[in-house]
Amino acid sequence: MSEQAVRRGNRGWTVIYGVWCVALVAELVLLFLLSSGPIEWLGWAGWGLFAISALLGWVPIFVFRRHGRVARGSAYIQTTRLVTSGLYAIVRHPQYLAGDFIAAAVMCITQHWATIALGVVVVVTNRLSMRKADRDLVEKFGEPYREYMERVPRASLALGLYRWCRRRREARA
């Protein structure tokens, strides 16, 4: 691929990340400007999603630092070793999933058309970013990452928990 094509491709991803960021920030601003929606239990479910997103967002920082062989002084995402344990044994992209959960949380809490529209943008751009991350990680780690992709779902917490429990049951048998 030519250097110019690479630059164009990177510009495209910069736009996607920019759209994601603007949509997520706008959604969070609206959370504070709009009142809670009329369906009370849905609002409570939204706050529960916020709590789950906090775990999905923060835990990877510590897992990567502990298991990813990150050089001292480097960002936690600069791993030199593939991490497949802990939360990463359940879902490949927990921090991206946290973004989806934040978007869904705001949609559930406000129940407003604007946050729903912005939330859809957040989730779609986030899913595109996850696919790019998988491609980049296959390039970085090769076949071990491909095998990891077969075992662990990209962003399905329910499927990931099911597969994790099944692998643990099989390991004990």
PyMOL commands that set and color helices and strands:
alter all, ss='L'
color gray80, all
select helices_A, chain A and resi 3-33+40-67+86-89+94-110+113-141+143-151+157-172
alter helices_A, ss='H'
color red, helices_A
deselect
rebuild
show_as cartoon
